[in-house]
Amino acid sequence: MKLARFEFNNEISCGVVTDNGIIDFKKIDFPHHDLQSLIEAGPEALTMLKEHCEGVAAHYPLTDVTLLAPIPRPGKFLAIGMNYKKHVEEASKLGVDERKHQTWFNKQITCVNDPFGKIEKGVTEKLDYEVELGVVIGKRSKKLTADNVRDAIFGYLIVNDVSARDWQFHTLTFTMGKSFDTHGPIGPWIVTADEIENPENLDLRCYVNGELRQSNNTSQMIHGINDQLIYLSTAFTLEPGDIIATGTPEGVGVAMEPPVFLQPGDVVKCEIDQIGAIENAVVA
């Protein structure tokens, strides 16, 4: 299922995206009116939702609604750095050392942006893009193992890990340069885990003004999804609705020769097979 949060006639709702449009939770007497509540309710709630949607036609064409961030305030928004070999290679040319361990940083949750929202440039002079597969945690999880790690995944979405490169290295944690307001577009919806048989074989791409900048496959991750979640949950508890960004491939603007950074008026499109695309214009 594709689960979206959207606005229609100045009202915010959630629904199931179909081939013909979107089914509104509020119009099918479904007890959960937001995706966070649905995720927290567990697999039984998804089963109930499928039953409620049987034989129901879409209430609105997708073109009539404004898609919003599926989870506007996740408990945690974590991202891994240097997780594609060629990205490590391009970063090393810029003087960034290769890491011995998984390298994680926080994106503050106030950075979350809508899938087609505006990216505000802010004070940075080195605004950059990073297409990433995002994992949405489905249940409270600690000390995950290879046997149960996939049970912790609710679904997948697209993340643009927008980066202020000049601010990124103000701190060793990267957090300042990764957390500007609007610098975390996500969406366009959550695709539930059962819809994607192998999330580690998905092509992902990023375009700037129609020019292909990044193109790779999630099979090229250094640390796979299972290893990422096991590693994180060894240290702390993952909770329903947490978003885990799994790394970006090569082709970022800072590594171009010479570097090319985003400017007001630029349009960034991030897309991943079996999920869809998000597109964000940069504004001053």
KEDOVO-827489 format. One record per residue: residue in three letters; x, y, z of N, C-alpha, C, CB in turn. Coordinates in steps of 0.2 Angstrom, whole numbers, plus 5000, padded with zeros to 4 digits. Atoms other than C-alpha are relative to their C-alpha. Glycine has a CB too. Layout:
<pts>
AlaXYZXYZXYZXYZ/...
</pts>
This chain:
<pts>
Met500449945000500050005000500450065000499550005006/Lys499749935000500550184997499650045005500150034993/Leu500449964995500050295012500350075000500149965007/Ala499849935001500050475010499650055005499850034993/Arg500349944996499750635021499950064995500450025006/Phe500249955005498850775011499650055002499749964994/Glu500549944998497850935011499550004994500450075001/Phe500549995005496250955002499550055003499649934998/Asn500449954997495151105004500150035007499349985000/Asn499749974994496251175018499949955006499650065001/Glu500150054995495951015028500649954999499349975000/Ile499550055000497350895032499749935001500650015004/Ser500250074999497050705030500549954998499349994997/Cys499650055003497850545026499649954996500449965006/Gly500450055004497450405014500449954996499650044995/Val499750055004497850265003500050024992499749935000/Val499949985007498550304985499949944996500750034999/Thr500250055005497750204971500250024993499349985001/Asp499949985007497950204953499650064997499949944995/Asn500449955003496550324951499950065005499349975000/Gly500049944995496850444966500149985007499350034999/Ile499950024993496750434985499449995004500450065003/Ile500650024996495550354997500250045007499949935001/Asp499949964994495350475012499849965006499550065000/Phe500150044994495450385029499350035003500550015005/Lys500649974996494050505036499449984997500150085000/Lys500650025003492850445023499849935000500050034993/Ile500150075000492950265026499949975007500649964997/Asp500150014993492650275045500649965003499449965001/Phe499450034998494450215048500250045007500650004995/Pro499849974993494950245067500650045000500049955005/His499449975000496650305063500050064995500649964999/His500049945004496750485056500650034998499550055002/Asp499349985001498650505055500449944999500250055005/Leu499550065001500050395049500449985006500450024994/Gln499650014994500950405065499649955005500250065004/Ser500550044996499450325074499949934997499350045001/Leu500150065003499250195061500649965001499950014992/Ile499350044999501150145062500049975007500650044999/Glu499950024993501050135081499549945002499850065005/Ala500550054999499450025080500249934998499450024997/Gly499850065002500449885072499749974994499949955006/Pro500250045006500149755058499249994999500349944999/Glu500750015000498349725063499650064997499749995007/Ala500349945002497949905059500050014992500350075003/Leu499950005007498649885041499549954997500749984998/Thr500550055002497549735039499350035000500049935004/Met500649964999496049835045499950054994499950035007/Leu500049955005496449975033499849964993500650044999/Lys500250035006496449855018499349974999500549934999/Glu500750025000494749785023499650064999499949975007/His500449945001494049965024500150024993500350055005/Cys499949975006494750005007499749954994500750014998/Glu500250055005494049844998499450034996499849945003/Gly500649985004492849904984499950075000499449965002/Val500149935000493050084988500450044995500350035007/Ala499749955005493450214974500350055003499450024995/Ala499649944998494650354976499550065001500650024995/His500449944998493850504984500250064996500050025007/Tyr499749945003495050634975500549974995500250055005/Pro499450015004496150634960500650025003499950034993/Leu499449984997497950644965500250074999500649954999/Thr499849935003498150804955499650055004499850014993/Asp500449954996496850884967500250015007499249985000/Val499849994993497750864983500750035000499949935004/Thr499349984999499350934990500349955005500150085003/Leu499750054996500450804996500550035005500549954996/Leu499749974995501250835013500549955003499650025006/Ala499550054997502750755023499649945003500550035005/Pro500450054997502050585028500050005008500249934997/Ile499950004993502750595045500350075002500549945003/Pro499749934999502950785050500550015005499450055000/Arg499549994995503850765066500249935003499650045006/Pro499850064997504650595068500450015006500549964995/Gly499649994993505450555085500750004998499849935004/Lys499350005002507150525077500050004992500449945002/Phe499949995008507750575059500849995000499850074997/Leu499350025000509450485057500249994993500149945005/Ala499750015007510650475042500749985001499950074996/Ile499350035001512150375038500450044995500049934999/Gly499549975005513650455030500549954997500450065003/Met499550045004514850385017499849925000500750005004/Asn500250075000513850225014500049974992499350005003/Tyr499950035007514150204995500850014998499550044995/Lys499250005001515950164989500250064996500249934997/Lys499749945004516050294975499950065003499649994994/His500149944996515350424987500650015005499350005004/Val499449994996516750384999500650024996500149935003/Glu499549985004517950394985500050084998500049964993/Glu500049935002517350564979500150055007499350024997/Ala499949964993517350624998500750005002499649975005/Ser499350014998519150565000500450054997500349934999/Lys499749955004519650684986500050075003499850004993/Leu500149944997518950824997500350005007499350025000/Gly499750004994519950775012499649975006500250075002/Val500450044995518550675021500349935001499350004998/Asp499750074999519350525029499549945000500350005007/Glu500450065001518650355026499849975008500349944996/Arg500250014993517650295042500149925001499350025001/Lys499950074998518050135051499349975002500549995006/His500650024998516350125058499450034996499950015008/Gln500649975003514550165052500050075004499349975002/Thr500049934997514450355054499350034999500550044995/Trp500649985000512850425059499950075003499549955005/Phe500149934998512150605062499250015000500350054996/Asn500749984999510550685067499850054995499850025007/Lys500349945003509450785056499450025005499749984992/Gln500549984995508450885068499350004997500150075002/Ile500750025003506550845065499750074998499649975005/Thr500349945003506151035062500250014993500250065004/Cys499849995007507051015045499549964995500749974999/Val500550045004505650895039499650054995499549965004/Asn500349965005504950965023499549964996500550044995/Asp500550045004503450915011500449984994499450044998/Pro499750025005503850814996500150054994499749944997/Phe500049955006503550964984500050075003499449994996/Gly499949934997503951104997500650034997500049995007/Lys499449965002505151244994500649985005499850075000/Ile499450004996506951225000500350075001500549954997/Glu499749934999507551385008500749995001499750035007/Lys499250005000509351425005500350025007500250044994/Gly499849974994509551515021500750034999500149945005/Val499449975000511251575026500649974996500250025007/Thr499550035003512251445017500250024993499949925000/Glu499849995007513351475002500249944996500650055000/Lys499950065004513551294998499549955001500749975003/Leu500650044999511851214997500149944995499450044998/Asp499950065004511951034991499449955001500649965002/Tyr500550055001510750884987500349935002499650004993/Glu499850074999510850694992499349965000500349995007/Val500550045001509550574986500149945004499849984993/Glu499950054995509250434999499449965001500350025007/Leu500650044998508150285002499950015008500149924999/Gly500249994993507250315019499649945002499650065001/Val500450064996506650175031499650035005500549955002/Val500549984995505150205042500049945005499350024997/Ile500050054995505250105058499349995002500450025007/Gly500750024999503650015062499949985007499849944996/Lys500250024993503849955080500650015005499849935001/Arg499549994995504849985096500549955000499750015007/Ser499550055002506449895093500750015004500149994993/Lys499349994996508049865104500449934998499950015007/Lys499650065001509449745100499849954995500149965007/Leu500250045006508849685083500549954998499850054994/Thr499650055003509549535075499949984993500049935005/Ala500150015007509749465058499349964999500549954997/Asp500750045000508149355062499450045000500049955005/Asn500749964999506949495067500150074997499950005007/Val499949935002507649655059499550024995500750014998/Arg500449975005506549665044499350015003499949954995/Asp500649994997505049645056499950075003499949955006/Ala500049934997505549825063499850054994500650015003/Ile500149955005505249905046499250014998500449984993/Phe500749995002503549985042500050014992499750065004/Gly500049985007503950055025500650044998499450034998/Tyr499449975003505050155014499750074996500349964994/Leu500249945003505050335007500750034997499750055005/Ile499449965003506250454998500250065005499850034993/Val499749944996507350575007500550044996500449975007/Asn499449955002508350725001500350035006499750054995/Asp499649984995509650745013500450074998500549955003/Val499749935002509950935009500550025005499450055000/Ser499449994996511650985015500250074999500549954999/Ala499749945000512351155020500849985001499750055005/Arg499350034999514151105016500550045004500349994993/Asp499649964996514951255024499950005007500050084997/Trp500250014993513951235040500149935002499350025001/Gln500050074999514151045039500649985005500049954994/Phe499450024996515951045046500150055006500650004995/His499949964993515651175060500049965006499450055000/Thr500050054994515351025071500249934997499350005004/Leu499850075002516050845070499449964999500449975005/Thr500650045001514250785071499750014993499650015006/Phe500349985007513750865054499350035002499949944996/Thr500749984999512150915063499850074998499849995007/Met500249945002512151095060499950014992500650055002/Gly500049995007512451085041499449954997500649994997/Lys500550055002511150945040499350015002500249935002/Ser500749994997509651025049499750064999500149995007/Phe500349935001509251195042499249984999500350034994/Asp500750015002507351215041499949994993499650075002/Thr500250025007506651145025500549954997499950064996/His499550045003508151035022500049935001500750025003/Gly500150075000507350875024499349984997500049975008/Pro500650025003506050845011499949925000500050024992/Ile500150075000505250665012499449994997500049985008/Gly500650035003503950565003500149974994499550074999/Pro500749965000502950574992499549975004499850014993/Trp500450044995502150435003500449955003499449974996/Ile499650064997502650285013499749944996499949995007/Val500250065003502650125003500149945005500549994993/Thr499950054995502349985015500549944998499349975002/Ala499550045001503649855017499949944996500349975007/Asp500250065004502649715009500050014993499349975003/Glu500049985007502649804993500750004996499750074999/Ile499350005003504549804990500349945003500450075003/Glu499750064998505249634990500750015002499949954994/Asn499350004998507049684990500250084999500449964994/Pro499849935000507449864995500750014999499850035007/Glu499349995002509249834992500249984993500449955005/Asn499950005008509049824973499550054997499849934998/Leu500449945003508249994969500450054997499550035006/Asp499749955003508850114957499850075003499950004992/Leu500249934997508950294964500450054996500250015007/Arg499749955005509250454954499850075003499750004993/Cys500249934998509350644958500250044993500550025006/Tyr499949965006509150774944500050085003499449994995/Val500149934998509450964946499950044993500750035003/Asn500249975006508551064933500049964994500450064998/Gly500150055005508250904923500749974998499850044994/Glu499350035001510150864923500149945005500650055000/Leu499950054995510550694930500650015004500049934996/Arg499449994996511750714944500249945004499950065005/Gln499850064997511650554954499649944997499850015008/Ser500350065003511250374948500449945003500050004992/Asn499750064997511550214957499549955002500550025006/Asn500550054998510750064965500149995007500049934996/Thr499950014992510450024984500449945001499350005003/Ser499650064999511349864981500850025001500049954994/Gln499349985000512949964981500250045007500250054995/Met499949974993512750025000500549955003499449995004/Ile499550044997514249975010499749965006500550055003/His500450034994513149945026499349994998500150045006/Gly500750015002511549865021499550025005499949934998/Ile500549984995509849905029500049965006499350004996/Asn500050044994509949755041500550025004500049934998/Asp499449984996511649805047499950075003500650004996/Gln500149934998511149985049499550005006499750054995/Leu500550004995509649945060500249965006499349974998/Ile499750044995510549815070500550045004500349934997/Tyr499549964997511949935073499750055005500550034995/Leu500349954996510850075079499649975006499550044995/Ser500450034994509749965090500449975005499449964997/Thr499550034995511249895099500150065005500649984997/Ala499949944996511450075106499450035003500450054996/Phe500649964997509750145108499349974996500050074999/Thr500750025002507850105105499850044994499550005006/Leu500349975006507150135088499250005001500149964993/Glu500750004998505250185089499650014994499950065005/Pro500550005006503750185077500150074997499349985002/Gly500049945003503850325065500750034999499650055003/Asp499349985001505750355066500249994993500549965005/Ile499850005007506550395049500849995000499850064996/Ile499350025001508250315044500250014993500149935003/Ala499849995007509050385029500749964999500250084999/Thr499550055000510250255022500650014996499649944997/Gly499449985003511550355013499950024993500549945000/Thr500049985007511850434996500649984996500050085000/Pro499450025004512850384981500450064997499749974994/Glu499549955003514150484971499650054996500649974996/Gly500349955005513750644961499850065004499449974997/Val500249944997513450774974500450064998500149995008/Gly499849945003513750954970500750025002499550055001/Val499349984997515250984982500649964997500049995007/Ala499450045003516250844973500150014992499849935001/Met499949995007516050914955500650054999499350044997/Glu499449965002517550994947499850064995500649964998/Pro500149974994517251144950499449985004500250075000/Pro500650014996515951124964499450044997500150015008/Val500649975002514251164959499450005005499749984993/Phe500550004994512951214973499450034997500350045006/Leu500649985002511151244972499950075001499549965004/Gln500249925000510451424969499350015000500450034995/Pro500749985001508751504971499849994993499850075003/Gly500250025007507751444956500149934997500350054995/Asp499850075001508551274955499449955002500649985003/Val500550054998507351124955500449935001499450004995/Val499750064999507950964963499549945000500450005007/Lys500550065000507050794959500449945002499749994993/Cys499750074998507450634968499549954999500250015008/Glu500550055001506650474963500449935001499850004992/Ile499750074998506850294968499449954997500049995007/Asp500550055003506050144958499649975006500449954997/Gln500550034996504550064966499750055005500249945003/Ile500349954995504250224977499750064996500550025005/Gly500349945003504050374966500550054999499450035003/Ala499549955000504850544966499750065004500150034993/Ile500149944997504950704976500350064996500250005008/Glu499749955004505350874968499950075004499650014993/Asn500049944996505851034977500450064997500349995007/Ala499749945003506251214971500350035006499550044997/Val499649964995507551314980499850074999500849994998/Val500249934999507051484986500550045004499350015002/Ala499549964996508151624994499750005007500050074997/
</pts>
